[in-house]
Amino acid sequence: MPSAPPTPPASSRRWASPNDLPEQQSPPPAPPKISPAAEAERLTMYRCILSSIVESETIYLECLDVVLQYMKALKATLTTSQPVISPDDFSTVFYRISELHSTHSAFLSGLKERTAQWDGTNAIGELFRVLASKLDVYASFLQNYPRAIETVRRCSAQSSQFADITRSIKLRSLQGQAQSLEDLLHRPVARVQKNALVLHDLLKYTPEHHPDHETLREALRLTQNFLTHLSMLHTEAMFPAQDRPQRHLVRNSFIVELVEGHRKLRHLFLFNDVIVCAKYKPTGRSEKFTFEVKWYISLHDIAVLNDSGPETLKESNPPNIVALKSQASTVRDQLRRMENIADNKGVSRMNQARNEKNRKKLAELEAQLVLASPNLPFRISKRNGSIHTFLITSEYERDQWGEAIKVLQDNTPGVGGSSLTLQELQNWITACRSFLKTNMGSFLLKSGRDDSLLLGDLHIVVSSLHGLTSAANMFVCFEVDSYGHFFRKAKTRVSEGVEPHWNQDFIIELEGSQTLRILCYEEHPKLGLQLRGKAHLELSRTWLNDTLSERRVSLQDLVLVLSLKFLPPEATLRRVPTGKSSGLFGANIAHICRREKRSVPFIVTRCVREVERRGMQEVGIYRVSGLASDITKLKKSFESNPYEAEQLIKEVDIHSVTGLLKLFLRELPEALYTDELYPRFFEAYSAADPEYRKTTLLKLFSSLPQLNQSIIAYLLEHLVKIHHTENMNKMSLHNLATVFGPTLIRPGAKTGNPSPAEQLAAGTVDVMAQAGILHFFLLRRAHGEPIQGVNQ
């Protein structure tokens, strides 16, 4: 976030200049004649611009309204014995907020009133002129802005109560989306520049003879003069030395660094003048932890390097994620059993010690999983110096780091870096460590019944994008987390226009998820791929339900309209027993194969053949969601007209083909690993003795019906082929096992209240175990080893 008021855009060619003003004549010329079609087009564009302004103003006013509410709440504590912040800090943080709110409240109210029945002749220019005449409020706000931000950061460091209150602020119109107080205070900084662009767009579609033309030009002139004056002020004059921000923390997080082929857990700190990489060190003393600085780079010496591909990841001993999750699942299950016993009978001293030992073991496994999971390289270097490679989990996170560095470099004078020393930075980090957020996330310790981790299907309908000032080629990507790490799950097609429309629907499988990330990209003809906006929604059952609800998500200056609903596992995997012998989806697998006279159903072999024909190199194959509408069309075709399906499957996106195969397997009335044997598979997988685990799992596989064995073996062969092109599709055996484990193994909830065993099957531990069981068989198939054992 910039620490100084913004300057106007480098190019002002979009804005009218005084030399462009027409000379006044008497009498005024008659209005030029334009065709009805051209006038209709002008009115349409004008309405679109007005609609966009009202929409944007509504969101902006809500931001100011929320800040105002927090201001009133904090003000109420000033007269108590324990105020959250001091009166001086309060005045600095919320300086001129009331006036900004009042100004824009009156503006939006007037705009809504005059545009409610707008017919193309109503005058609205005076509203914009009045708004522009009050830019002195913005001037004083911008002069105070750096002090306000510095005060927020200092108060957050000094008061955990203030930090908790202002770290995650919810907005009503953007349900599920959180903003910090710093984010909200930055809104007016960005708003003052956008006003000039809005006025320019309005003037473009306002004829010179229209009553609004002169008032809009006057509003634009006032706004441009204000921005020009602002840009001419020197930073030193606007921000006296005593008011300039000192070193402050901009961004920090745990991160994995690849050092000589080995993964190392680091903590990366980005300050406003330097980036510091440190080692996290528990101390066992009262301060609990400290940091050892490993290296640093001054801000203007940082170079962010473009990723050159997976060949840059040269590891000595790549981690086995499934084995780690398997161990974590076993330990966590033991913990839960002991806690249930303690709830019913009390807990002995011996069991207390055993529980403590299991908690420590689980914490160790969690730390190893943090190390093992990220695989996306993020590389920085000291200019013309050594290169440092980090591994992170998503493009969203990589972009956040790159953007934070770029914004700082663009808005900070290139001085002061040469005087830094390692000891100075070590002392700084040691002194500030108690104020730094260092939580790695404790996802494994959460209960399977904890609503903060969602399991099931998230349905997303992507409608449209608003706020563009010119036509562009846009697409949207969605990422969700799985036990603390993020993965791309869906991508829209490219849509062109000033207001792109998609009307595309996706079904995203949630596996212990808490957050949906949204990234909006533009395919620019000259600049290439540009990230235009991003946001995140906190997924929660408090606002997600089984009916689609519309959300308007703010992506910086853009607004994305989409609808969401959530179906839990008991709904998505309700394998209800059926006696129907006809049909395909939801029919008994034995009936299907008997009818088709095949050992593997045609729909399975056809999907597999299509994936192997054109999907082997597709990034995220089987993990990325296909279009729900295409999957529905394919489903109906396979049910009613296999010949039509044969043609349609060649035309749809490959992710819709993989979605169809997963849907067919999910809708089977019984999982291929069978409900009867599922508890025994789970028990065998949880066994501590590796040899017993292997022998028992193989024997259990041999106990499955021969038909089930044939279909599973066919699918395993296919998934191993997918794995062979992992360097291109990024789908490791672990990723494939995570996707297919619940689909092939987990029994669905029956109608009525789920039994304790069914509740377990929908829980976090069991999801890991299902992936682990399938991974066991995938590994054996990949190594050419038999997957059947000797029947008992």
C-alpha positions in Angstrom: 0.0 0.0 0.0 1.5 3.4 -1.0 2.6 5.5 2.0 2.2 8.8 0.1 -0.7 10.4 -1.7 -1.0 9.2 -5.3 0.1 11.3 -8.3 -2.1 11.6 -11.3 -1.6 9.1 -14.2 1.4 9.7 -16.3 -0.7 10.3 -19.4 -3.5 12.8 -19.3 -4.5 12.5 -23.0 -7.9 11.1 -21.9 -8.7 14.4 -20.1 -9.9 17.5 -21.8 -7.5 20.4 -21.8 -8.4 24.1 -21.6 -7.3 24.6 -25.2 -10.0 22.1 -26.3 -12.8 24.3 -25.0 -15.0 25.6 -27.8 -15.2 29.4 -28.3 -18.5 30.9 -27.2 -20.5 32.3 -30.0 -23.7 34.3 -30.1 -26.2 33.1 -31.0 -25.2 29.5 -30.1 -25.1 27.1 -33.0 -28.0 24.8 -33.6 -27.6 21.3 -32.1 -26.0 19.0 -34.7 -28.3 16.5 -36.3 -27.6 12.9 -35.4 -29.3 9.7 -36.5 -31.8 8.0 -34.2 -29.5 4.9 -34.1 -26.5 7.0 -33.0 -28.6 8.7 -30.3 -29.9 5.4 -29.0 -26.3 4.1 -28.8 -25.2 7.3 -26.9 -28.1 7.0 -24.4 -27.3 3.3 -23.9 -23.6 4.0 -23.1 -24.6 7.0 -20.9 -27.0 4.7 -18.9 -24.2 2.1 -18.5 -21.8 4.7 -17.2 -24.4 6.1 -14.8 -25.2 2.6 -13.6 -21.5 1.8 -13.1 -21.1 5.1 -11.1 -24.0 4.4 -8.8 -22.8 0.8 -8.2 -19.3 2.0 -7.5 -20.4 4.9 -5.3 -22.7 2.5 -3.3 -19.7 0.3 -2.5 -17.5 3.2 -1.7 -20.1 4.8 0.6 -20.5 1.5 2.4 -16.8 1.4 3.0 -16.9 4.9 4.5 -20.0 4.0 6.5 -18.3 1.0 8.0 -15.2 3.2 8.9 -17.7 5.6 10.5 -19.3 2.9 12.6 -15.9 1.7 13.8 -15.0 5.4 14.5 -18.1 5.8 16.7 -17.5 2.5 18.5 -13.9 3.4 19.3 -14.9 6.9 20.3 -17.3 5.5 22.9 -14.3 3.9 24.6 -12.3 7.2 24.9 -14.3 8.2 28.0 -13.9 4.8 29.7 -11.1 3.7 32.1 -9.7 1.5 29.3 -9.8 3.2 25.9 -8.7 1.1 23.0 -6.6 3.9 21.6 -5.7 7.4 22.8 -7.7 10.5 21.8 -4.8 11.8 19.7 -4.5 8.5 17.8 -8.2 8.4 17.3 -8.2 11.9 15.8 -5.3 11.0 13.5 -6.8 7.7 12.2 -10.3 9.1 11.5 -9.4 12.6 10.3 -12.0 14.0 7.9 -13.9 10.7 7.6 -17.2 12.2 8.7 -16.9 15.0 6.1 -16.1 12.5 3.3 -19.0 10.3 4.3 -21.4 13.3 4.4 -20.2 14.6 1.0 -20.6 11.2 -0.8 -23.8 10.4 1.0 -25.4 13.5 -0.4 -23.9 12.9 -3.8 -25.2 9.3 -4.1 -28.6 10.2 -2.8 -29.0 13.0 -5.4 -27.6 10.7 -8.2 -30.0 7.9 -7.4 -33.0 10.3 -7.2 -32.2 11.9 -10.6 -31.4 8.7 -12.4 -34.3 6.7 -11.1 -36.5 7.9 -14.0 -33.7 9.2 -16.2 -34.9 9.8 -19.8 -31.7 11.3 -21.3 -32.6 15.0 -20.6 -32.4 15.2 -16.8 -29.5 17.3 -15.6 -27.0 15.6 -13.2 -23.9 17.7 -13.9 -24.5 20.0 -10.9 -24.1 17.0 -8.5 -20.6 16.4 -9.9 -19.7 20.1 -9.8 -20.6 20.3 -6.1 -18.6 17.1 -5.4 -15.6 18.6 -7.2 -15.9 21.9 -5.3 -15.4 19.9 -2.0 -12.0 18.5 -2.9 -10.4 20.5 -0.1 -11.7 17.7 2.2 -9.7 15.2 0.1 -6.7 17.5 0.2 -6.6 17.5 4.0 -7.3 13.8 4.2 -4.4 13.0 1.8 -2.0 15.2 3.7 -2.9 13.2 6.9 -3.1 9.8 5.2 0.5 8.7 5.9 0.2 9.6 9.5 -3.1 7.8 9.8 -1.7 4.5 8.3 1.4 4.7 10.5 -0.8 5.3 13.5 -3.0 2.2 12.6 0.2 0.1 12.4 1.6 1.4 15.6 -1.7 0.9 17.5 -2.0 -2.6 16.1 1.4 -3.5 17.4 0.8 -2.0 20.8 -2.8 -3.2 21.3 -4.0 -6.7 20.4 -7.5 -5.5 21.0 -7.2 -2.8 18.4 -5.4 -5.2 16.0 -8.2 -7.8 16.3 -10.9 -5.2 15.8 -9.4 -3.6 12.7 -7.8 -6.6 11.0 -10.9 -8.2 9.5 -13.8 -5.9 8.8 -16.9 -7.3 7.0 -18.9 -5.4 4.5 -22.7 -6.0 4.1 -22.8 -5.7 0.3 -19.8 -8.0 -0.1 -20.8 -10.8 2.3 -18.0 -13.0 3.3 -15.3 -10.5 2.1 -13.1 -9.0 4.7 -11.1 -5.7 4.6 -8.6 -4.3 7.1 -8.9 -0.7 8.4 -5.8 0.1 6.3 -7.6 -1.1 3.1 -10.7 1.0 3.9 -8.6 4.1 4.6 -6.9 3.7 1.2 -10.3 3.8 -0.6 -10.4 7.7 -0.7 -6.8 7.8 -2.0 -7.8 5.7 -5.0 -11.2 7.4 -5.4 -10.0 10.9 -6.0 -8.2 9.8 -9.2 -11.1 7.7 -10.4 -13.4 10.8 -10.3 -11.5 12.4 -13.2 -11.8 9.3 -15.3 -15.6 9.1 -14.6 -16.1 12.7 -15.6 -14.2 12.2 -18.8 -16.3 9.2 -19.7 -19.5 11.2 -19.0 -18.4 14.1 -21.2 -17.6 11.7 -24.0 -21.3 10.9 -24.3 -22.7 14.3 -23.4 -23.4 16.5 -26.4 -22.2 20.1 -26.3 -25.7 21.4 -26.4 -26.8 19.4 -23.4 -27.3 21.4 -20.1 -24.8 19.1 -18.3 -21.9 19.7 -20.7 -20.6 22.9 -19.2 -21.1 21.8 -15.5 -19.4 18.5 -16.2 -16.5 20.4 -17.9 -16.2 22.7 -14.8 -16.2 19.6 -12.5 -13.5 18.0 -14.6 -11.4 21.3 -14.6 -11.6 21.5 -10.8 -10.6 17.9 -10.4 -7.7 18.1 -12.8 -6.4 21.3 -11.2 -6.6 19.5 -7.8 -4.6 16.5 -9.1 -2.1 18.7 -10.9 -1.5 20.8 -7.7 -1.2 17.6 -5.7 1.4 16.1 -8.1 3.5 19.4 -8.0 3.8 19.3 -4.2 7.1 17.7 -3.1 7.0 14.8 -0.8 9.2 16.6 1.7 6.7 19.6 1.7 3.6 17.4 2.1 5.2 15.1 4.7 7.6 16.8 7.1 10.4 14.6 8.4 8.8 14.0 11.8 5.6 12.8 10.0 7.2 10.5 7.4 6.7 6.8 8.1 9.7 5.1 9.6 10.4 1.4 8.9 7.2 -0.5 9.0 6.1 -4.0 8.1 4.2 -4.3 4.8 3.8 -8.1 4.4 5.1 -11.2 6.1 4.4 -14.9 6.2 5.9 -18.3 6.7 7.3 -19.5 3.4 9.4 -22.4 2.1 12.9 -21.7 0.7 14.7 -24.1 -1.5 18.3 -24.1 -0.4 20.8 -26.4 -2.2 18.0 -28.8 -3.1 16.5 -28.9 0.4 13.3 -27.3 1.7 13.8 -24.9 4.6 11.0 -23.3 6.6 11.6 -19.5 6.6 9.7 -16.4 7.6 9.8 -13.7 5.0 9.4 -10.0 6.1 8.8 -7.2 3.6 9.5 -3.8 5.2 9.1 -0.5 3.4 12.9 -0.4 2.8 14.1 -4.0 2.8 13.1 -7.7 2.5 14.4 -10.0 5.2 14.5 -13.8 5.2 14.7 -15.3 8.7 14.7 -18.7 10.3 11.9 -19.4 12.9 13.4 -20.7 16.2 11.3 -21.9 19.1 13.1 -21.0 22.4 11.2 -22.9 25.0 11.4 -19.8 27.2 8.7 -17.2 28.0 9.1 -15.4 24.7 8.4 -18.8 23.0 10.1 -18.0 19.7 12.7 -15.8 18.0 14.0 -15.3 14.4 17.5 -15.7 13.1 18.1 -13.5 10.0 19.6 -15.5 7.1 19.9 -12.8 4.5 18.3 -9.5 3.3 18.0 -7.3 0.2 17.5 -3.5 0.2 14.1 -2.6 -1.4 15.5 -1.1 -4.6 18.0 -3.9 -5.1 15.2 -6.5 -5.3 14.5 -8.1 -8.7 11.5 -10.4 -9.0 12.3 -13.0 -11.6 9.8 -14.7 -14.0 9.3 -18.4 -13.3 11.2 -20.4 -15.9 9.3 -23.6 -15.3 9.4 -26.8 -13.2 13.0 -27.5 -14.2 14.1 -24.8 -11.7 12.9 -27.1 -8.8 15.8 -29.4 -8.2 15.2 -31.2 -4.9 17.5 -33.8 -3.3 14.7 -35.7 -1.5 11.2 -34.7 -2.6 8.7 -35.1 0.2 6.0 -37.8 0.4 2.9 -35.8 1.2 0.5 -38.7 1.3 2.7 -40.6 3.8 2.8 -37.5 6.0 -1.0 -37.1 5.8 -1.4 -40.8 6.5 0.7 -40.5 9.7 -1.2 -37.3 10.7 -4.5 -39.1 10.1 -3.5 -42.0 12.4 -2.3 -39.7 15.2 -5.3 -37.4 15.0 -7.6 -40.4 15.1 -5.9 -41.6 18.2 -6.3 -38.2 19.8 -10.0 -38.0 19.0 -10.6 -41.5 20.5 -8.8 -40.6 23.7 -10.7 -37.3 23.9 -14.0 -39.1 23.5 -13.0 -41.6 26.3 -12.1 -38.7 28.5 -15.4 -37.0 27.9 -17.3 -40.1 29.0 -15.1 -41.5 31.8 -12.6 -38.8 32.7 -8.9 -39.0 31.9 -6.1 -40.7 33.8 -2.6 -39.3 34.3 -1.2 -41.9 31.9 -3.7 -40.9 29.2 -3.0 -37.2 29.7 0.7 -37.9 29.0 -0.2 -40.0 25.9 -2.5 -37.2 24.6 0.3 -34.6 25.1 2.7 -36.8 23.2 0.2 -37.2 20.4 -0.3 -33.5 20.2 3.4 -32.8 19.9 3.7 -35.5 17.2 0.8 -34.0 15.3 2.4 -30.5 15.5 5.6 -32.0 14.1 3.7 -33.6 11.2 1.9 -30.3 10.6 5.2 -28.5 10.3 6.5 -31.1 7.9 3.3 -30.7 5.8 3.8 -27.0 5.7 7.2 -27.7 4.2 6.1 -30.4 1.8 2.9 -28.9 0.2 4.0 -25.8 -1.8 5.4 -26.3 -5.3 4.9 -23.0 -7.2 8.3 -21.2 -7.5 8.7 -17.5 -6.6 12.2 -16.3 -7.3 13.8 -13.0 -6.3 17.4 -11.9 -6.5 19.7 -9.1 -5.6 20.3 -7.2 -8.8 23.2 -9.0 -10.6 23.5 -11.2 -7.5 22.4 -14.5 -6.0 19.0 -15.9 -6.7 16.6 -17.1 -3.9 13.9 -19.6 -4.7 10.8 -19.9 -2.6 7.9 -22.4 -3.0 4.4 -21.1 -2.4 1.0 -22.6 -3.0 -0.9 -20.4 -5.5 -0.6 -17.7 -8.1 -2.7 -15.4 -5.9 0.0 -15.5 -3.2 2.8 -15.1 -5.7 1.1 -12.1 -7.2 0.6 -10.5 -3.8 4.3 -10.7 -3.0 5.3 -9.4 -6.5 2.7 -6.6 -6.3 3.7 -5.5 -2.8 7.4 -5.2 -3.9 6.5 -3.3 -7.1 4.2 -0.8 -5.3 6.9 -0.1 -2.7 9.6 0.4 -5.3 7.3 2.7 -7.4 6.4 4.8 -4.4 9.5 4.9 -2.3 12.6 7.1 -3.1 15.6 4.9 -4.0 17.8 5.8 -1.1 18.8 4.5 2.3 19.4 0.9 1.5 23.2 0.9 1.6 23.4 1.7 5.3 21.6 -1.5 6.4 23.5 -4.1 8.4 22.6 -7.6 9.3 23.0 -6.9 13.0 20.6 -3.8 12.7 18.0 -5.9 11.1 18.4 -8.8 13.6 17.9 -6.4 16.4 14.9 -4.9 14.7 13.2 -8.2 14.1 14.0 -9.5 17.6 12.5 -6.4 19.2 9.3 -6.6 17.1 8.8 -10.4 17.2 6.0 -10.3 19.8 3.9 -8.1 17.5 4.4 -10.3 14.4 1.7 -12.7 13.3 3.5 -16.1 13.0 0.7 -18.7 12.9 1.3 -21.4 10.4 -2.3 -22.5 10.6 -3.5 -25.5 12.6 -5.7 -27.3 10.1 -5.0 -30.9 11.2 -6.1 -30.3 14.7 -9.6 -29.1 13.7 -12.5 -31.3 14.3 -14.1 -33.1 11.4 -17.4 -31.4 12.6 -15.8 -28.0 12.6 -17.8 -25.8 10.2 -14.7 -23.6 9.5 -13.4 -26.4 7.3 -15.8 -27.1 4.5 -16.2 -30.4 2.7 -18.5 -30.8 -0.2 -19.3 -29.0 -3.5 -19.2 -25.2 -4.0 -21.4 -24.2 -7.0 -20.4 -21.0 -8.7 -22.3 -19.2 -11.5 -20.1 -16.4 -13.0 -22.3 -13.7 -14.4 -20.6 -10.4 -15.4 -17.9 -7.8 -14.7 -18.5 -4.1 -14.3 -16.3 -1.1 -14.0 -14.1 -1.3 -17.1 -13.6 2.0 -18.9 -13.0 0.4 -22.3 -13.5 -3.0 -24.0 -11.1 -5.7 -22.9 -10.6 -9.5 -23.2 -11.2 -10.7 -19.6 -11.3 -14.0 -17.8 -11.6 -15.1 -14.1 -9.8 -17.8 -12.2 -10.9 -19.3 -8.8 -8.6 -20.9 -6.2 -9.6 -22.7 -3.0 -7.6 -23.9 -0.1 -7.3 -27.5 1.0 -6.0 -27.8 4.6 -4.1 -24.5 4.4 -2.7 -24.6 0.8 -4.3 -23.1 -2.3 -5.0 -24.7 -5.7 -6.6 -23.3 -8.9 -9.9 -25.0 -9.4 -11.8 -23.2 -12.2 -11.3 -20.7 -15.0 -13.8 -19.0 -17.2 -13.6 -18.5 -20.9 -12.2 -15.2 -22.3 -15.0 -12.7 -22.7 -14.6 -9.4 -24.6 -16.4 -6.1 -24.0 -16.8 -3.1 -21.6 -19.1 -5.3 -19.5 -18.0 -8.9 -20.1 -20.6 -11.6 -19.5 -19.9 -15.3 -19.0 -23.0 -16.9 -17.5 -20.7 -20.0 -16.8 -21.3 -22.4 -13.9 -18.7 -24.5 -12.1 -18.8 -27.1 -9.4 -15.7 -26.9 -7.2 -14.9 -29.8 -4.8 -14.0 -28.4 -1.3 -11.6 -30.5 0.8 -11.1 -28.9 4.1 -11.6 -25.4 2.7 -12.0 -22.0 4.3 -11.3 -19.4 1.5 -12.2 -18.8 -2.1 -9.8 -16.6 -4.0 -10.8 -14.7 -7.2 -8.3 -13.4 -9.8 -9.5 -11.4 -12.8 -7.1 -11.2 -15.8 -7.0 -9.2 -19.0 -5.4 -10.6 -22.2 -3.9 -7.3 -23.4 -2.8 -7.3 -27.1 0.5 -5.5 -26.3 1.2 -6.0 -22.6 0.2 -9.6 -22.5 -1.5 -11.1 -19.4 -2.4 -8.5 -16.8 -3.9 -9.1 -13.4 -6.7 -6.5 -13.1 -8.1 -7.3 -9.7 -8.3 -9.9 -7.0 -10.3 -10.6 -3.9 -11.1 -13.4 -1.4 -14.3 -14.7 0.2 -14.2 -16.4 3.6 -16.3 -19.5 3.1 -18.7 -20.2 5.9 -22.0 -22.0 6.5 -23.3 -18.8 8.1 -23.9 -17.3 4.6 -23.5 -20.3 2.3 -26.5 -22.6 1.8 -28.1 -25.0 -0.7 -29.7 -22.2 -2.8 -27.9 -19.9 -5.1 -27.4 -16.4 -3.7 -25.9 -13.5 -5.7 -22.7 -11.7 -4.6 -21.1 -8.6 -5.9 -17.4 -8.9 -5.3 -15.1 -5.9 -5.3 -12.0 -6.4 -7.4 -10.2 -3.1 -6.7 -12.0 -0.8 -9.2 -14.0 -3.6 -10.8 -17.1 -5.5 -9.6 -17.7 -9.2 -10.4 -21.3 -10.5 -10.2 -21.6 -14.2 -9.3 -23.8 -16.6 -7.4 -22.8 -19.3 -5.0 -24.3 -22.2 -3.1 -22.8 -25.0 -1.0 -23.8 -28.7 -0.8 -22.2 -30.7 2.0 -20.8 -34.3 1.6 -24.0 -35.8 2.9 -25.8 -34.2 -0.1 -23.0 -34.6 -2.8 -22.3 -38.3 -1.9 -25.7 -39.6 -1.0 -25.3 -43.0 -2.5 -28.9 -44.1 -2.1 -29.4 -47.9 -2.8 -31.4 -48.3 -6.0 -33.0 -51.2 -7.8 -33.2 -49.6 -11.2 -31.7 -51.8 -13.9 -32.1 -49.2 -16.7 -30.4 -45.9 -17.0 -26.8 -45.0 -16.3 -26.2 -42.4 -13.5 -27.3 -43.8 -10.2 -27.6 -47.3 -11.5 -25.9 -50.4 -10.0 -22.5 -50.9 -11.6 -23.1 -54.6 -12.1 -26.4 -53.9 -13.9 -24.7 -51.5 -16.2 -21.9 -53.8 -17.1 -24.3 -56.8 -17.6 -26.5 -54.7 -19.9 -23.5 -53.4 -21.9 -21.7 -56.8 -21.8 -18.5 -55.0 -20.8 -16.2 -55.4 -17.8 -15.8 -51.6 -17.6 -18.8 -49.3 -18.4 -18.7 -47.5 -21.8 -18.9 -44.0 -20.1 -15.8 -44.8 -18.1 -13.7 -46.0 -21.1 -14.9 -43.2 -23.3 -14.0 -40.5 -20.8 -10.7 -42.1 -20.2 -9.9 -42.4 -23.9 -10.8 -38.7 -24.4 -8.6 -37.5 -21.5 -5.7 -39.6 -22.8 -6.3 -38.2 -26.3 -6.2 -34.5 -25.4 -5.9 -33.9 -21.7 -2.6 -35.5 -20.6 -0.7 -32.2 -20.6 -3.6 -30.1 -19.3 -2.5 -28.4 -16.0 -4.7 -29.5 -13.1 -6.4 -32.3 -15.1 -9.1 -33.9 -12.8 -8.5 -31.2 -10.2 -9.8 -28.2 -12.2 -13.6 -28.1 -12.4 -15.5 -28.2 -15.7 -18.6 -26.3 -16.7 -21.6 -27.6 -14.9 -23.8 -26.9 -17.9 -21.6 -28.9 -20.2 -21.4 -31.8 -17.7 -25.2 -31.8 -17.6 -25.4 -31.9 -21.4 -23.0 -34.8 -21.5 -24.9 -36.6 -18.7 -28.2 -36.4 -20.6 -26.5 -37.5 -23.9 -25.0 -40.6 -22.3 -28.3 -41.4 -20.7 -30.4 -41.1 -23.8 -28.3 -41.0 -27.0 -24.8 -42.5 -26.8 -24.1 -41.6 -30.5 -24.8 -37.9 -29.7 -22.6 -38.2 -26.6 -19.8 -39.6 -28.7 -19.7 -36.4 -30.8 -20.4 -34.0 -27.9 -17.5 -35.4 -25.8 -15.1 -34.3 -28.5 -16.3 -30.7 -28.5 -16.6 -29.8 -24.8 -13.7 -28.5 -22.6 -11.6 -31.4 -21.3 -12.3 -30.5 -17.7 -16.0 -31.1 -18.4 -15.1 -34.6 -19.5 -13.2 -35.3 -16.3 -16.1 -33.7 -14.3 -18.5 -36.2 -16.0 -16.4 -39.2 -15.0 -16.2 -38.1 -11.4 -19.9 -37.4 -11.4 -20.7 -40.9 -12.7 -18.5 -42.5 -10.0 -20.0 -40.2 -7.3 -23.6 -41.1 -8.2 -23.0 -44.9 -8.0 -25.4 -46.2 -5.3 -22.3 -47.8 -3.7 -18.6 -46.9 -3.9 -16.4 -49.2 -5.8 -14.5 -50.1 -2.6 -18.0 -51.1 -1.1 -19.7 -49.9 2.0 -19.3 -53.3 3.6 -15.5 -53.3 3.4 -14.9 -49.6 3.9 -14.5 -49.8 7.7 -12.0 -52.6 7.3 -10.0 -50.6 4.7 -9.9 -47.7 7.1 -8.9 -49.8 10.0 -6.1 -51.5 8.0 -4.8 -48.2 6.7 -4.7 -46.7 10.2 -2.5 -49.7 11.5 0.9 -48.7 12.9 2.7 -51.8 11.5 3.6 -51.1 7.8 3.8 -54.8 6.8 0.4 -55.6 8.4 -1.1 -52.5 6.7 0.2 -53.6 3.3 -0.8 -57.3 3.6 -4.3 -56.5 4.9 -5.0 -53.8 2.3 -4.1 -56.2 -0.5 -6.2 -59.0 1.0 -9.2 -56.6 1.3 -8.8 -55.6 -2.3 -9.0 -59.2 -3.4 -12.2 -59.5 -1.4 -13.9 -57.0 -3.6 -16.3 -58.2 -6.3 -14.3 -59.1 -9.4 -16.1 -56.5 -11.4 -15.1 -53.8 -9.0 -11.5 -54.9 -9.1 -11.5 -54.7 -12.9 -12.9 -51.2 -12.9 -10.6 -49.9 -10.2 -7.5 -51.5 -11.9 -8.5 -49.8 -15.2 -8.8 -46.4 -13.5 -5.5 -46.9 -11.6 -3.7 -47.6 -14.9 -5.2 -44.4 -16.3 -4.2 -42.3 -13.3 -0.7 -43.6 -13.5 -0.5 -42.5 -17.1 -1.6 -39.1 -16.0 1.1 -39.1 -13.4 3.8 -39.9 -16.1 3.3 -36.4 -17.5 3.3 -34.7 -14.1 6.0 -32.2 -15.3 3.3 -30.7 -17.6 0.0 -31.3 -15.9 1.3 -30.8 -12.3 -0.8 -33.8 -11.1 1.3 -36.0 -8.8 0.1 -39.3 -7.5 -0.8 -37.5 -4.3 -2.9 -34.9 -6.1 -4.7 -37.7 -8.0 -5.3 -39.7 -4.9 -6.7 -36.6 -3.1 -9.2 -36.0 -6.0 -10.3 -39.6 -6.5 -10.0 -41.0 -2.9 -13.4 -39.8 -1.6 -15.0 -40.5 -5.0 -13.9 -44.2 -5.2 -13.8 -45.1 -1.5 -16.0 -43.0 0.7 -19.5 -44.5 1.4 -22.3 -41.9 1.1 -24.7 -41.0 3.8 -27.9 -42.9 3.7 -31.3 -41.3 4.1 -32.2 -40.2 7.6 -29.8 -39.3 10.3 -26.2 -40.3 9.6 -24.7 -42.9 11.8 -21.4 -42.2 13.8 -19.5 -44.2 11.1 -21.0 -42.0 8.4 -20.2 -38.9 10.3 -16.6 -40.1 10.5 -16.6 -40.8 6.8 -17.4 -37.2 6.1 -14.8 -35.9 8.5 -11.3 -34.5 8.0 -9.4 -37.5 9.2 -11.3 -39.9 6.9 -10.8 -37.7 3.8 -7.0 -37.9 4.4 -7.3 -41.7 4.9 -9.3 -42.2 1.7 -6.7 -40.3 -0.3 -4.0 -42.4 1.5 -5.7 -45.7 0.7 -5.9 -44.9 -3.0 -2.4 -43.6 -3.0 -1.2 -46.9 -1.6 -2.7 -48.8 -4.6 -1.6 -46.1 -7.1 2.0 -46.4 -5.9 2.0 -50.2 -6.3 0.5 -49.9 -9.8 3.1 -47.2 -10.7 5.9 -49.5 -9.6 4.5 -52.5 -11.4 3.6 -54.3 -8.2 0.4 -56.5 -7.8 -2.6 -54.9 -6.1 -4.3 -58.2 -5.1 -3.4 -60.2 -2.0 -4.2 -63.8 -0.9 -7.8 -64.2 0.1 -8.3 -65.3 3.7 
